Amino acid sequence: MVNPKELQQAADAIQEVRRLPAVQRHPELEDLLRRAEEWARREYRKVSEQNGGQHQGRLSGDSPR
């Protein structure tokens, strides 16, 4: 099983990379990284729900609803 903490760390790291000026100058890179970040956040939510909400709470990049 995937560790939710690792998924959260991956999403946060990808978000930091996306902020780099070099990435922002290349839309194709930014798009791939955005999709990877979204995947990590979706998986985090899915794993958290399967674990009974033990790891629930917002990811740092999530916006409040």
C-alpha positions as CSV (number, residue, x, y, z in Angstrom):
1,M,0.0,0.0,0.0
2,V,1.1,3.5,-0.7
3,N,2.1,5.6,2.2
4,P,-0.1,8.8,2.4
5,K,2.7,10.8,3.9
6,E,4.9,10.0,0.8
7,L,2.1,11.0,-1.5
8,Q,1.8,14.3,0.3
9,Q,5.5,14.9,0.2
10,A,5.6,14.1,-3.5
11,A,2.7,16.5,-4.3
12,D,4.4,19.2,-2.3
13,A,7.7,18.7,-4.0
14,I,6.1,18.8,-7.4
15,Q,4.4,22.0,-6.5
16,E,7.7,23.5,-5.5
17,V,9.3,22.5,-8.8
18,R,6.3,23.9,-10.8
19,R,7.1,27.3,-9.2
20,L,10.6,27.4,-10.7
21,P,10.9,30.0,-13.5
22,A,12.5,27.5,-15.9
23,V,9.5,25.3,-15.6
24,Q,7.1,28.2,-16.0
25,R,8.8,29.1,-19.3
26,H,8.0,25.7,-20.7
27,P,4.3,25.0,-20.8
28,E,4.7,21.3,-21.7
29,L,6.8,20.7,-18.6
30,E,4.4,22.7,-16.4
31,D,1.4,20.6,-17.8
32,L,3.1,17.3,-17.1
33,L,4.1,18.4,-13.6
34,R,0.6,19.7,-12.9
35,R,-0.9,16.4,-13.9
36,A,1.6,14.5,-11.7
37,E,0.7,16.8,-8.7
38,E,-3.0,16.3,-9.3
39,W,-2.5,12.5,-9.4
40,A,-0.5,12.5,-6.2
41,R,-3.2,14.5,-4.4
42,R,-6.0,12.3,-5.7
43,E,-4.1,9.2,-4.6
44,Y,-3.5,10.8,-1.2
45,R,-7.2,11.4,-0.7
46,K,-8.1,7.9,-1.9
47,V,-5.5,6.2,0.4
48,S,-6.6,8.5,3.3
49,E,-10.2,7.5,2.9
50,Q,-9.3,3.8,2.7
51,N,-7.4,4.2,6.0
52,G,-10.5,5.5,7.7
53,G,-9.5,9.2,7.4
54,Q,-6.4,8.9,9.6
55,H,-4.5,11.2,7.3
56,Q,-7.3,13.5,6.4
57,G,-6.8,17.2,6.4
58,R,-5.9,19.5,3.6
59,L,-2.8,19.0,1.6
60,S,-0.7,22.2,1.6
61,G,-1.6,22.9,-2.1
62,D,-5.3,22.2,-1.7
63,S,-7.6,25.1,-1.6
64,P,-10.3,25.2,1.0
65,R,-13.8,24.3,-0.2
